[in-house]
Amino acid sequence: ANVVVLVPSEAGAERWKGVGTVVIGDAIDKAVHDLHSGKPRGPYVFANRYDGIDLPGDACHLLVIDGLPKAASAYDNFRSEVLRASNSLNLSLAQKVEQGLGRATRGAGDYCVIMLVSSDLTAWITRHDSLELMTPSTRAQVNMGHDVSKDIASEKDLIATVYQCLN
């Protein structure tokens, strides 16, 4: 199965270098093309690409989102500092997270296991006020994932659960 990792920044991608290919700049289009080629590819690591990359069908069946999305511009950075926990900032984060979650499921026939793997992201997404900013279908996905993850006690359980979902 093709694997994609989304990270909030190029610096965040560094920790994935030994696991996958970090893709930035002009290499992104080629990596997306490779994922669509039908041959097993990846893991590809994309920095701050929560939108604009569509990976339907067999292009991606395992999506890892590592870290809470960061601001996209200097203005967004300024807003996040000034507004800290404001509703405006949380809404922006919710939109980016939802965009990330939707990279591999573009239509009714698409399926993908999505793993959220950082404490900042999991703490943020499990807060009631954060979940309320998301669509009902995303809330259902997150709640189902939370329920499923409660039964995972080991790496072996995790691998078995991922395969069960994919099969």
Helices and strands as residue ranges (DSSP letters): E 3-7, H 10-13, G 14-16, E 21-23, H 27-36, E 44-47, G 57-59, E 62-65, H 74-83, H 87-101, E 113-116, H 119-125, H 128-131, H 136-149, H 155-166
